[in-house]
Amino acid sequence: MKKRIFAAMALSLAATGSTADNTSRDCMLEGTVQKQQGAGDTGQEVNVKFHSVSKYDQDSSCRVRRGEKMEFKLPADPRLKDADPGSSVKYRYQTDSDGTAKTELISIGT
């Protein structure tokens, strides 16, 4: 069975800060695992619904405009695939000065 992982978020929160490196955003994203049966033979789809964003640490910069939509593909991770629906997740989301994004699963809870 194939598993597909998607994430999209539209947040009405803002966090600001400054950073010394070339990372333009360094955010902590918090969300909830959602699973649904895929069409045909695609198997079960794993989605994460994000509900909050904050600075990753006190020295990070994480600015999100009200209503800004951020779309990205989550990296494949067996911990997410095996997580129960409703589990809480935390991701680190970084973009550099040229707009390249990197997302890393930090933790999964219940």
CYANA upper distance limits for C-alpha pairs under 8 A (distance plus 0.5 A):
  1 MET  CA     41 ASP  CA      7.46
  1 MET  CA     42 THR  CA      6.86
  1 MET  CA     43 GLY  CA      5.60
  1 MET  CA     44 GLN  CA      8.30
  2 LYS  CA     41 ASP  CA      8.16
  2 LYS  CA     42 THR  CA      5.75
  2 LYS  CA     43 GLY  CA      5.85
  2 LYS  CA     44 GLN  CA      7.86
  3 LYS  CA     42 THR  CA      7.30
  3 LYS  CA     43 GLY  CA      6.41
  3 LYS  CA     44 GLN  CA      6.20
  3 LYS  CA     45 GLU  CA      6.13
  3 LYS  CA     46 VAL  CA      7.49
  3 LYS  CA     81 LYS  CA      8.17
  4 ARG  CA     42 THR  CA      8.35
  4 ARG  CA     44 GLN  CA      7.76
  4 ARG  CA     45 GLU  CA      5.50
  4 ARG  CA     46 VAL  CA      6.57
  5 ILE  CA     45 GLU  CA      6.70
  5 ILE  CA     46 VAL  CA      5.45
  5 ILE  CA     47 ASN  CA      6.15
  5 ILE  CA     73 LYS  CA      7.65
  5 ILE  CA     74 LEU  CA      6.86
  5 ILE  CA     76 ALA  CA      7.83
  6 PHE  CA     46 VAL  CA      7.39
  6 PHE  CA     47 ASN  CA      5.75
  6 PHE  CA     48 VAL  CA      7.43
  6 PHE  CA     72 PHE  CA      8.08
  6 PHE  CA     73 LYS  CA      6.12
  6 PHE  CA     74 LEU  CA      6.74
  7 ALA  CA     47 ASN  CA      6.49
  7 ALA  CA     48 VAL  CA      5.99
  7 ALA  CA     49 LYS  CA      7.29
  7 ALA  CA     50 PHE  CA      8.36
  7 ALA  CA     71 GLU  CA      7.12
  7 ALA  CA     72 PHE  CA      6.70
  7 ALA  CA     73 LYS  CA      6.59
  7 ALA  CA     74 LEU  CA      6.98
  8 ALA  CA     48 VAL  CA      8.30
  8 ALA  CA     49 LYS  CA      7.68
  8 ALA  CA     50 PHE  CA      7.98
  8 ALA  CA     69 LYS  CA      8.03
  8 ALA  CA     70 MET  CA      6.68
  8 ALA  CA     71 GLU  CA      5.22
  8 ALA  CA     72 PHE  CA      7.03
  9 MET  CA     49 LYS  CA      7.58
  9 MET  CA     50 PHE  CA      6.38
  9 MET  CA     51 HIS  CA      8.30
  9 MET  CA     69 LYS  CA      6.30
  9 MET  CA     70 MET  CA      5.98
  9 MET  CA     71 GLU  CA      6.97
 10 ALA  CA     67 GLY  CA      6.36
 10 ALA  CA     68 GLU  CA      6.25
 10 ALA  CA     69 LYS  CA      4.88
 10 ALA  CA     70 MET  CA      6.86
 11 LEU  CA     51 HIS  CA      7.74
 11 LEU  CA     52 SER  CA      7.58
 11 LEU  CA     53 VAL  CA      8.14
 11 LEU  CA     64 VAL  CA      8.09
 11 LEU  CA     66 ARG  CA      6.99
 11 LEU  CA     67 GLY  CA      6.05
 11 LEU  CA     68 GLU  CA      6.74
 11 LEU  CA     69 LYS  CA      7.37
 12 SER  CA     64 VAL  CA      8.45
 12 SER  CA     65 ARG  CA      7.65
 12 SER  CA     66 ARG  CA      4.84
 12 SER  CA     67 GLY  CA      5.52
 12 SER  CA     68 GLU  CA      7.79
 13 LEU  CA     52 SER  CA      7.78
 13 LEU  CA     53 VAL  CA      7.38
 13 LEU  CA     64 VAL  CA      7.21
 13 LEU  CA     65 ARG  CA      7.75
 13 LEU  CA     66 ARG  CA      6.48
 14 ALA  CA     53 VAL  CA      8.13
 14 ALA  CA     54 SER  CA      8.05
 14 ALA  CA     62 CYS  CA      8.19
 14 ALA  CA     63 ARG  CA      6.24
 14 ALA  CA     64 VAL  CA      5.49
 14 ALA  CA     65 ARG  CA      6.65
 14 ALA  CA     66 ARG  CA      7.27
 15 ALA  CA     53 VAL  CA      8.13
 15 ALA  CA     54 SER  CA      6.25
 15 ALA  CA     55 LYS  CA      6.80
 15 ALA  CA     61 SER  CA      8.14
 15 ALA  CA     62 CYS  CA      5.94
 15 ALA  CA     63 ARG  CA      5.63
 15 ALA  CA     64 VAL  CA      7.17
 16 THR  CA     55 LYS  CA      7.84
 16 THR  CA     61 SER  CA      6.11
 16 THR  CA     62 CYS  CA      5.79
 16 THR  CA     63 ARG  CA      5.54
 17 GLY  CA     55 LYS  CA      8.13
 17 GLY  CA     58 GLN  CA      8.27
 17 GLY  CA     59 ASP  CA      7.24
 17 GLY  CA     60 SER  CA      6.35
 17 GLY  CA     61 SER  CA      4.76
 17 GLY  CA     62 CYS  CA      6.94
 17 GLY  CA     63 ARG  CA      8.15
 18 SER  CA     59 ASP  CA      6.74
 18 SER  CA     60 SER  CA      6.38
 18 SER  CA     61 SER  CA      5.29
 19 THR  CA     23 THR  CA      7.70
 19 THR  CA     24 SER  CA      8.26
 19 THR  CA     59 ASP  CA      6.40
 19 THR  CA     60 SER  CA      5.92
 19 THR  CA     61 SER  CA      6.21
 22 ASN  CA     96 ASP  CA      6.31
 22 ASN  CA     97 SER  CA      6.29
 23 THR  CA     61 SER  CA      8.47
 23 THR  CA     94 GLN  CA      7.30
 23 THR  CA     95 THR  CA      6.33
 23 THR  CA     96 ASP  CA      4.71
 23 THR  CA     97 SER  CA      6.56
 24 SER  CA     61 SER  CA      7.12
 24 SER  CA     62 CYS  CA      8.09
 24 SER  CA     94 GLN  CA      7.98
 24 SER  CA     95 THR  CA      6.16
 24 SER  CA     96 ASP  CA      5.54
 24 SER  CA     97 SER  CA      5.96
 25 ARG  CA     60 SER  CA      7.86
 25 ARG  CA     61 SER  CA      5.80
 25 ARG  CA     62 CYS  CA      5.27
 25 ARG  CA     63 ARG  CA      7.34
 25 ARG  CA     93 TYR  CA      7.89
 25 ARG  CA     94 GLN  CA      5.68
 25 ARG  CA     95 THR  CA      5.60
 25 ARG  CA     96 ASP  CA      7.35
 26 ASP  CA     55 LYS  CA      6.90
 26 ASP  CA     56 TYR  CA      6.25
 26 ASP  CA     60 SER  CA      6.10
 26 ASP  CA     61 SER  CA      6.14
 26 ASP  CA     62 CYS  CA      5.93
 26 ASP  CA     92 ARG  CA      7.53
 26 ASP  CA     93 TYR  CA      6.28
 26 ASP  CA     94 GLN  CA      4.99
 26 ASP  CA     95 THR  CA      7.33
 27 CYS  CA     53 VAL  CA      7.01
 27 CYS  CA     54 SER  CA      6.13
 27 CYS  CA     55 LYS  CA      5.19
 27 CYS  CA     56 TYR  CA      5.09
 27 CYS  CA     60 SER  CA      7.87
 27 CYS  CA     61 SER  CA      7.82
 27 CYS  CA     62 CYS  CA      5.80
 27 CYS  CA     92 ARG  CA      6.20
 27 CYS  CA     93 TYR  CA      5.59
 27 CYS  CA     94 GLN  CA      6.85
 28 MET  CA     53 VAL  CA      6.14
 28 MET  CA     54 SER  CA      5.75
 28 MET  CA     55 LYS  CA      6.27
 28 MET  CA     56 TYR  CA      5.14
 28 MET  CA     90 LYS  CA      7.17
 28 MET  CA     91 TYR  CA      6.23
 28 MET  CA     92 ARG  CA      5.34
 28 MET  CA     93 TYR  CA      6.83
 29 LEU  CA     50 PHE  CA      7.18
 29 LEU  CA     51 HIS  CA      8.28
 29 LEU  CA     52 SER  CA      6.42
 29 LEU  CA     53 VAL  CA      5.17
 29 LEU  CA     54 SER  CA      7.25
 29 LEU  CA     90 LYS  CA      6.08
 29 LEU  CA     91 TYR  CA      5.55
 29 LEU  CA     92 ARG  CA      6.76
 29 LEU  CA     93 TYR  CA      7.43
 30 GLU  CA     50 PHE  CA      6.11
 30 GLU  CA     51 HIS  CA      6.60
 30 GLU  CA     52 SER  CA      5.81
 30 GLU  CA     53 VAL  CA      6.92
 30 GLU  CA     88 SER  CA      7.71
 30 GLU  CA     89 VAL  CA      6.23
 30 GLU  CA     90 LYS  CA      5.12
 30 GLU  CA     91 TYR  CA      7.02
 31 GLY  CA     48 VAL  CA      6.62
 31 GLY  CA     49 LYS  CA      5.74
 31 GLY  CA     50 PHE  CA      4.32
 31 GLY  CA     51 HIS  CA      5.83
 31 GLY  CA     52 SER  CA      7.43
 31 GLY  CA     88 SER  CA      6.23
 31 GLY  CA     89 VAL  CA      5.81
 31 GLY  CA     90 LYS  CA      7.06
 32 THR  CA     48 VAL  CA      5.95
 32 THR  CA     49 LYS  CA      5.80
 32 THR  CA     50 PHE  CA      6.92
 32 THR  CA     51 HIS  CA      8.38
 32 THR  CA     85 PRO  CA      8.20
 32 THR  CA     86 GLY  CA      6.01
 32 THR  CA     87 SER  CA      6.08
 32 THR  CA     88 SER  CA      5.09
 32 THR  CA     89 VAL  CA      6.40
 33 VAL  CA     46 VAL  CA      7.55
 33 VAL  CA     47 ASN  CA      6.44
 33 VAL  CA     48 VAL  CA      5.16
 33 VAL  CA     49 LYS  CA      7.09
 33 VAL  CA     80 LEU  CA      8.30
 33 VAL  CA     83 ALA  CA      7.84
 33 VAL  CA     84 ASP  CA      7.71
 33 VAL  CA     85 PRO  CA      5.68
 33 VAL  CA     86 GLY  CA      5.67
 33 VAL  CA     87 SER  CA      5.85
 33 VAL  CA     88 SER  CA      6.92
 33 VAL  CA     89 VAL  CA      7.54
 34 GLN  CA     46 VAL  CA      6.46
 34 GLN  CA     47 ASN  CA      5.48
 34 GLN  CA     48 VAL  CA      6.26
 34 GLN  CA     49 LYS  CA      7.55
 34 GLN  CA     85 PRO  CA      5.57
 34 GLN  CA     86 GLY  CA      6.74
 35 LYS  CA     44 GLN  CA      7.21
 35 LYS  CA     45 GLU  CA      6.15
 35 LYS  CA     46 VAL  CA      5.16
 35 LYS  CA     47 ASN  CA      6.48
 35 LYS  CA     85 PRO  CA      6.46
 36 GLN  CA     44 GLN  CA      6.24
 36 GLN  CA     45 GLU  CA      5.88
 36 GLN  CA     46 VAL  CA      7.28
 37 GLN  CA     43 GLY  CA      6.78
 37 GLN  CA     44 GLN  CA      4.99
 37 GLN  CA     45 GLU  CA      6.54
 38 GLY  CA     42 THR  CA      5.96
 38 GLY  CA     43 GLY  CA      5.64
 38 GLY  CA     44 GLN  CA      5.51
 38 GLY  CA     45 GLU  CA      6.06
 39 ALA  CA     43 GLY  CA      7.76
 46 VAL  CA     80 LEU  CA      8.33
 46 VAL  CA     81 LYS  CA      7.27
 54 SER  CA     62 CYS  CA      7.22
 55 LYS  CA     60 SER  CA      6.11
 55 LYS  CA     61 SER  CA      6.76
 55 LYS  CA     62 CYS  CA      5.75
 56 TYR  CA     60 SER  CA      6.42
 56 TYR  CA     62 CYS  CA      8.26
 56 TYR  CA     92 ARG  CA      7.35
 64 VAL  CA     68 GLU  CA      7.02
 74 LEU  CA    103 THR  CA      7.02
 74 LEU  CA    104 GLU  CA      8.38
 75 PRO  CA    103 THR  CA      7.41
 75 PRO  CA    104 GLU  CA      7.63
 75 PRO  CA    105 LEU  CA      8.48
 76 ALA  CA     80 LEU  CA      8.43
 77 ASP  CA     81 LYS  CA      7.13
 77 ASP  CA    105 LEU  CA      8.34
 78 PRO  CA     82 ASP  CA      6.57
 79 ARG  CA     83 ALA  CA      6.55
 79 ARG  CA    108 ILE  CA      8.06
 80 LEU  CA    108 ILE  CA      7.97
 83 ALA  CA     87 SER  CA      7.00
 83 ALA  CA    108 ILE  CA      7.98
 84 ASP  CA    110 THR  CA      8.16
 86 GLY  CA    110 THR  CA      7.64
 87 SER  CA    108 ILE  CA      7.14
 87 SER  CA    109 GLY  CA      6.06
 87 SER  CA    110 THR  CA      4.93
 88 SER  CA    108 ILE  CA      6.23
 88 SER  CA    109 GLY  CA      5.57
 88 SER  CA    110 THR  CA      6.35
 89 VAL  CA    105 LEU  CA      8.13
 89 VAL  CA    106 ILE  CA      8.08
 89 VAL  CA    107 SER  CA      6.16
 89 VAL  CA    108 ILE  CA      4.99
 89 VAL  CA    109 GLY  CA      6.81
 90 LYS  CA    105 LEU  CA      6.77
 90 LYS  CA    106 ILE  CA      5.88
 90 LYS  CA    107 SER  CA      5.74
 90 LYS  CA    108 ILE  CA      7.12
 91 TYR  CA    103 THR  CA      7.08
 91 TYR  CA    104 GLU  CA      5.96
 91 TYR  CA    105 LEU  CA      5.04
 91 TYR  CA    106 ILE  CA      5.67
 91 TYR  CA    107 SER  CA      7.69
 92 ARG  CA    103 THR  CA      6.13
 92 ARG  CA    104 GLU  CA      5.64
 92 ARG  CA    105 LEU  CA      7.00
 92 ARG  CA    106 ILE  CA      7.03
 93 TYR  CA    101 ALA  CA      7.67
 93 TYR  CA    102 LYS  CA      6.40
 93 TYR  CA    103 THR  CA      5.08
 93 TYR  CA    104 GLU  CA      7.15
 94 GLN  CA    101 ALA  CA      6.08
 94 GLN  CA    102 LYS  CA      5.70
 94 GLN  CA    103 THR  CA      6.90
 95 THR  CA     99 GLY  CA      6.09
 95 THR  CA    100 THR  CA      5.82
 95 THR  CA    101 ALA  CA      4.78
 95 THR  CA    102 LYS  CA      6.81
 96 ASP  CA    100 THR  CA      6.10
 96 ASP  CA    101 ALA  CA      7.30
